[in-house]
Amino acid sequence: MTAIIKARALGKQYRSRWALIDCTLSIPAGRVVGLVGPNGAGKTTLLHLVTGLLTPTAGTIEVAGCQPAARGTQLARVGFVAQDTPIYAAFSIADHLRLGAHLNPGWDAKLGADRIRRLGLDPASKAGRLSGGQRAQLALTLAIAKRPELLILDEPVASLDPLARRDFLQDLTDAVAEHHMSVVLSSHMVSDLERACDYLVVLTAAHVRLVGEVSDLLAAYRQQAGMQADLEDLVLAYMSEPTDHRLFNGGKPMIWLTWRQFRAQAAVAAAALAAFVVILGVTGPDLAHAYAASGLASCRANCSSLASTFLSQMKSDAVYPLLYFAGGAALYLTPALIGIFWGAPLITRELEAGTLRLAWNQSVTRTRWMAAKLGLIGLVAMATAGLLSLMVTWWSGPIDQAGGFPVTMGQLSRFSPLVFDARGFAPVGYAAFAFTLGVTVGVLTRRTVPAMAIALACVAIVQLGWPTVVRPHLIPPATATSAVSVNLSTARVGHEGELAVPVTGMPGAWIISNQTITASGKVFVLPDVAACNTGTQQQCNGFLASQHLRRQITYQPASRFWAFQAYETAILAILSLALAGFCVWWIRSRRLAR
């Protein structure tokens, strides 16, 4: 007879302790198998090895002739209900049935709906409000309705009342007879096993102690014991042996699931974007009209006075400065919020709720599961940041074209470190990076709150450090040196007496350094002379004019703005892809050890 489960010298080790040792067995297809043993014997470990939630430390295991969870088609052949019957608390019962339909090609919608109706459950009820028994029945329905060849049940009847337990065991018997389905049923209730099972596996001390047909095992035991014994006597005889206490106790479908889990966050993001559209859409045309009325739109040379007049009018307005800085702040906060609220909880909430054991035992591989979540939510994150940046960039266009928002020592051009990441497509790169960084931290920490805190700190470090550590080295800067007339009324005097004269004539440029130097090329420091100590400002200006000073500027021309945007976004995109690839690899290669 064909074996549905075949293990050879199978073993699983957690650090220095073995949860399963030298497990060799072959279970025929079409049987209802009872798996029994004391706590810590390795029952759950064996079931997790069968379902692919764990990988063996030693030996091999085959399920229906294939490696467990090797591909989606293999997952479709196995149904699993974990001991704590994990479900999505925020989903309704009907949502769970739709989940099963989306994720399993062989889903029997009629069976699922009929079973829910027979149980008297309201499809509109939230799963989080169900009793323990109802949760178990829902999880069982999801496993049975996918029409698996093998159904794995880890303590499924522990939370059911006697009547429900009897009905469920009868359902199992009927399902095996009708659909030629194999069942492995782990339970401490030997009376239930005797009623439903025709094959028995007994585990003690991480070893297989007994395996075979129930009728054959009972006959042999009765002959050996010389008395009329039942299955409970047989099981207790093997379970009573001493236990080694050194042992460890142990595509479209995914788009639907991802969207169903993510729609609340998406709705919040859409509402925030809509608010920005309204606010910027109402005020933007007036700002653009003021720019056109200033004459700057048609000006081609000597436009500094027109720009100064326009920027002064804009700055004196009660609304425009507020919206200018609010838009920039929103674009700086968006990647951080995406990282901590979208990225960090993506995997950790599934781990903490235990729903991975439900999701990973549908007919979708964990690689596809992870790729779909990363891809869909990552695209939404990038689209959110991109749309917000598009609106802010459009609204701020007149200010940026006039040279930038006026501040004490010049202007905040779109190229300046404070504004650069709130313009163009750089926010898209930061959103992708923050999202994948948050997911990576969550995968490694496995706890939502610590992952959110670490992700926030990391995103902040990158945003603050990038303009000074990375960006200046993307393209070598240009240098300009020219004679300068220093006026103390407009110049800035540093702590050590160095002078910086405001830069004019370079609208939109990124000024990296601005130094006043002597004729010999040394940095000029205001000397201790009478003209500047006790004289008038005019006398000091005269003294400075006699020094033949020059100004040396290191800068990036405004024409390089989009080149820097492209370089920075490309680097962040590569980092994002690397982090996403690491997450997929980690999820694919690591198994649940809890």
Protein Blocks (a to p, Z undefined) as FASTA:
>chain_A
ZZfbdcehiacdehjbcfbghiacdddehiacdddddehilpmmmmmmmnopaccfbdcd
deehiaehkbmklmmmpccddfklpadfkbcfklmmmmmmmmpmkbcfklmmmmmmmnop
afkbcfklpcfklmmmmmmmmmmmnopabdcdehkllmpcfklmmmmmmmmmmmmmmnop
acddddfblklmmmmpcbdcddeehiafbgcdfklmmmmmmmmnopacdfklmmmmmmmp
ccdfkbccdfklmmmmmmmmmmmmmmmmmmmmmmmmmmmmmmmmmmmmmmmmnommmpcg
hkllmmmmmmmmmmmpmklmmmmmmmmmmmmmmmmmmmmmmmmmmmmmmmmnopmmmmmm
mcbdfklmmmmmmmmmmmmmmmmmmmmmmmmmmmmmmmmmnopacdfklcadfkbmklmm
mgcjllmmmmmmmmmmmmmmmmmnopaklmmmmmmmmmmmmmmmmmmmmmmmmpccdddd
ddddddfklmccdfkopacdddehiehiacfbdcdddfkopacdddddfklmmmcfklmm
mmmmmnopacddddddfklmmmmmmmmmmmmmmmmmmmmmmmmmmmmmpccfZZ
